[in-house]
């Protein structure tokens, strides 16, 4: 299928064993090399990385060992015809960061988070990635009285400033989420992410990443979040998926729950020539019920859904849309869109 100039990525965690908080794995593990073979087969161009996806056990390695491991990974990607889209510090699984990383009350934990973030930037440089993603998983609290929200916001800005000073070239994209795993997140939406970046010493190097499910969990429309970030020239990456209402983060295949919601995300991206800005990242999980041999269809379905919706966006009768808008006939516009999607 024609890709219209778009490039697509996903992370190795999107091919997974099917475990959830209420049950064990239901599919066997697959090695990274095995997963890597799937990328080109499905039409993808790039790999999303957590730091320890690229360099396992990096906390136990010297700087030289980290660089060597990252260089080897870059060669592996090149051999597979792939590149790294971004690297993100994985700061939510270490026991030390139970109460947060950059916003931990313990200064030793905050120091660990900064050190880990610097290692992530070193890995990104070796991989040839130009983007760091900040998913602030545990940057929040379970009890508002347990942390000073004003001080915590300043700590996030300080952490960003430290990273910007450490590496003068890499850009940072903040990935907001309103909850899960932390109950009360400090940076829940695009607006929060943009405000945080604007408070840094180099705001031109800090943008945002929009994930569809995260927007829905904040009871917002992902297309509006995309539009808001695009208006400021700050949408540097997206994680497209779908979400069935305000439940746990489901990472459903893109468009699987709400095709119209997916259509409007694609429409605003395409109308603003997003293919010139960044990659289309997919953060989607196979259904737990999916057999192991069929547990990559969610990725193919999501990519194909995006491209099909690009076709529908470009074939939409813009003159008819303008006429309905001019006469304020929004029911007419409503039916035009529905009929277009159904056709």
C-alpha positions in Angstrom: 0.0 0.0 0.0 1.2 3.5 -0.8 2.7 5.2 2.3 2.3 8.8 1.1 5.7 9.7 2.4 5.0 8.6 6.0 7.4 6.6 8.0 6.2 4.2 10.7 7.7 2.9 14.0 6.8 0.7 16.9 8.7 -0.5 20.0 9.7 -4.1 20.7 7.3 -4.1 23.7 4.4 -4.0 21.2 5.2 -7.7 20.5 4.6 -9.1 23.9 3.6 -12.1 26.0 0.1 -11.0 26.9 0.5 -10.7 30.6 -1.6 -8.2 32.5 -2.0 -7.1 36.1 -4.5 -9.9 36.6 -2.9 -12.8 34.8 0.4 -14.4 33.6 1.9 -14.4 30.1 -0.1 -16.4 27.5 2.4 -16.3 24.7 6.1 -17.3 24.7 8.8 -14.6 24.7 10.4 -13.6 21.5 14.0 -12.3 21.2 14.8 -8.8 20.0 16.3 -10.3 16.9 13.2 -12.2 16.2 11.1 -9.1 16.6 13.4 -7.1 14.4 12.6 -9.4 11.5 9.0 -8.4 11.8 9.5 -4.7 11.2 10.3 -4.8 7.5 7.8 -7.6 6.9 5.0 -5.4 8.2 6.2 -2.2 6.4 7.8 -0.3 9.3 10.8 1.9 9.1 12.1 2.6 12.6 12.4 1.2 16.1 11.3 3.0 19.3 13.6 2.3 22.2 13.7 2.5 25.9 17.3 2.8 27.0 17.6 -0.7 28.2 15.9 -2.1 25.0 19.0 -0.9 23.2 21.5 -1.6 26.1 20.2 -4.2 28.5 21.4 -3.9 32.2 22.9 -0.5 31.5 23.1 0.4 35.2 25.7 -2.3 35.5 27.9 -1.2 32.6 30.7 1.4 32.3 30.3 4.4 29.9 32.5 2.7 27.4 30.5 -0.6 27.6 27.3 1.4 27.1 28.7 3.1 24.0 29.9 -0.2 22.5 26.6 -1.9 23.1 24.7 1.0 21.5 27.1 1.0 18.5 26.5 -2.7 18.0 22.7 -2.1 18.1 23.0 0.7 15.5 24.8 -1.8 13.2 22.1 -4.4 13.8 19.4 -1.8 12.8 21.4 -0.8 9.7 21.7 -4.4 8.7 17.9 -4.7 9.0 17.3 -1.5 7.0 15.9 0.3 10.0 16.8 3.3 12.2 16.1 4.4 15.8 13.3 6.9 16.1 13.9 7.8 19.8 15.3 6.6 23.1 13.4 7.0 26.4 14.8 6.5 29.9 13.0 3.7 31.6 12.6 5.2 35.1 9.6 3.4 36.4 10.7 -0.2 36.9 13.6 0.3 39.3 12.7 -0.3 42.9 14.4 3.0 43.8 11.8 5.0 41.8 8.7 3.6 43.5 7.9 7.1 44.7 8.9 8.8 41.5 12.2 9.6 39.7 12.8 13.3 39.0 10.0 14.1 41.5 11.1 11.6 44.2 11.3 13.1 47.7 14.6 11.3 48.2 17.5 13.4 46.6 19.5 10.2 46.0 16.7 8.9 43.8 16.6 12.2 41.9 20.3 11.9 41.3 19.9 8.4 40.0 17.2 9.6 37.6 19.4 12.3 36.2 22.3 9.9 35.8 20.1 7.4 34.0 18.8 10.2 31.7 22.3 11.2 30.8 23.1 7.6 29.9 19.9 7.5 27.7 21.2 10.6 25.8 24.6 8.9 25.3 22.7 5.9 23.8 20.6 8.0 21.6 23.7 9.6 20.1 25.3 6.3 19.4 22.1 5.0 17.8 21.8 8.1 15.6 18.5 9.1 17.1 17.8 12.8 17.4 15.0 12.6 20.0 14.6 11.7 23.6 11.1 10.8 24.8 10.2 11.7 28.4 7.3 9.4 29.6 6.9 10.6 33.2 5.4 7.4 34.4 5.8 7.8 38.1 6.2 11.6 38.2 3.2 12.2 40.4 1.8 10.9 43.7 -0.8 8.7 45.3 -1.6 11.4 48.0 -1.5 15.1 47.2 -0.3 15.8 50.7 2.8 13.6 50.2 4.5 16.0 47.8 4.7 19.7 47.1 3.2 20.1 43.6 4.9 23.4 43.1 8.3 22.1 44.1 7.8 19.0 42.0 7.1 21.1 38.9 10.2 23.1 39.4 12.2 19.8 39.8 10.9 18.6 36.4 12.1 21.9 34.8 15.5 21.5 36.6 15.8 18.0 35.3 15.1 19.1 31.7 17.6 21.9 32.0 20.2 19.5 33.2 19.6 17.2 30.2 19.6 20.1 27.8 22.9 21.3 29.2 24.4 17.8 29.1 23.8 17.4 25.4 23.5 20.5 23.2 21.9 18.8 20.2 19.2 16.2 21.2 15.6 17.3 21.4 13.3 16.1 24.1 9.6 15.2 23.6 7.5 15.0 26.7 4.8 12.3 26.6 2.0 13.2 29.0 -0.4 10.8 30.7 -3.0 11.6 33.3 -2.7 8.4 35.4 -1.5 4.8 35.5 0.9 3.8 36.9 0.8 6.9 39.1 -2.6 7.9 40.4 -2.1 11.7 40.2 0.3 12.7 37.4 1.9 16.1 37.3 2.0 16.4 33.5 -1.3 14.9 32.2 -1.9 16.7 28.9 -0.3 18.4 25.9 -0.8 21.8 27.5 1.0 20.7 30.6 3.9 19.3 28.5 4.1 22.5 26.4 4.1 24.7 29.5 6.8 22.7 31.1 9.0 22.9 28.0 8.4 26.6 27.7 9.8 27.1 31.3 13.2 25.5 30.4 16.4 27.3 29.5 16.0 26.1 25.8 12.3 25.8 25.0 13.0 25.4 21.3 14.5 22.0 22.1 11.5 20.7 24.1 8.3 19.5 22.4 5.7 16.8 23.0 4.6 13.4 22.0 0.8 12.7 21.8 -0.5 9.2 22.6 -4.2 8.6 21.7 -5.0 6.4 24.7 -3.5 8.9 27.1 -5.7 11.7 25.7 -8.8 9.6 26.0 -7.9 8.7 29.6 -7.8 12.5 30.3 -11.3 12.6 28.7 -9.9 14.7 25.8 -10.1 14.1 22.1 -6.7 13.0 20.6 -7.3 15.1 17.5 -7.6 18.2 19.6 -4.4 17.4 21.5 -2.6 16.9 18.2 -4.0 20.2 16.9 -2.9 22.1 20.0 0.7 20.9 19.8 0.9 21.4 16.0 -0.3 25.0 16.5 2.9 25.7 18.5 5.1 23.6 16.2 5.8 21.2 19.0 4.3 17.9 17.9 7.5 15.9 17.3 6.1 12.3 17.6 2.9 10.5 18.1 1.8 7.1 19.5 -1.4 6.2 17.8 -3.6 3.5 19.3 -7.2 3.3 20.6 -8.9 3.2 23.9 -12.3 2.0 25.1 -13.4 4.8 27.4 -11.9 5.9 30.7 -10.5 2.5 31.8 -7.0 1.2 32.1 -4.5 2.0 29.3 -5.5 -0.6 26.7 -3.3 0.2 23.7 -5.8 -1.2 21.3 -5.1 -1.3 17.6 -5.5 2.2 16.0 -9.1 2.8 15.0 -10.3 -0.5 16.5 -12.7 1.3 18.9 -13.6 4.6 17.3 -13.0 4.9 13.5 -14.2 8.5 13.4 -11.9 9.5 16.3 -9.1 7.8 14.4 -10.1 9.6 11.1 -9.9 13.0 12.8 -6.4 12.3 14.1 -5.2 11.3 10.7 -7.0 14.2 9.0 -5.3 16.8 11.2 -1.9 15.2 10.8 -2.2 14.9 7.1 -3.6 18.4 6.5 -0.6 19.8 8.4 1.9 17.6 6.4 3.0 15.7 9.5 5.0 13.4 7.2 7.5 16.2 7.0 7.7 16.6 10.8 8.0 13.2 12.4 7.3 9.5 12.3 3.9 7.8 12.9 4.6 5.8 16.0 2.2 3.0 16.9 1.9 1.9 20.5 -0.5 -1.0 20.2 -0.7 -4.4 21.9 -2.1 -7.7 20.7 -5.3 -8.8 22.4 -4.5 -11.3 25.2 -6.6 -13.9 23.4 -4.5 -13.7 20.3 -2.4 -16.9 19.6 1.3 -16.4 19.4 1.5 -17.1 15.7 -1.0 -14.3 15.0 0.2 -11.8 17.6 1.5 -9.2 15.1 -1.7 -8.6 13.2 -2.5 -5.6 15.5 0.6 -3.8 14.1 -0.3 -4.5 10.5 -3.9 -3.5 11.1 -2.9 -0.2 12.7 -0.5 0.7 9.9 -3.1 -0.2 7.2 -5.8 1.7 9.1 -3.7 4.9 9.2 -3.0 4.7 5.4 -6.7 3.9 4.6 -7.7 6.9 6.6 -5.2 9.1 4.8 -6.9 8.1 1.6 -10.3 8.9 3.1 -9.1 12.3 4.4 -7.7 13.3 1.0 -10.8 12.1 -0.9 -13.2 14.1 1.4 -15.2 16.6 -0.6 -13.7 19.8 0.8 -16.1 22.0 -1.1 -19.1 20.3 0.4 -17.6 20.6 3.9 -17.1 24.4 3.3 -20.7 24.8 2.1 -22.1 23.0 5.2 -19.8 25.1 7.4 -20.9 28.4 5.7 -24.6 27.6 6.2 -24.0 26.3 9.7 -25.6 23.0 8.6 -23.6 20.8 11.0 -26.1 17.9 10.8 -25.5 17.9 7.1 -21.7 17.9 7.7 -22.2 15.2 10.3 -23.9 12.9 7.7 -21.3 13.8 5.1 -18.5 12.6 7.3 -20.4 9.5 8.4 -21.4 8.6 4.9 -17.8 9.1 3.7 -16.4 6.8 6.4 -19.1 4.1 5.7 -18.5 4.2 2.0 
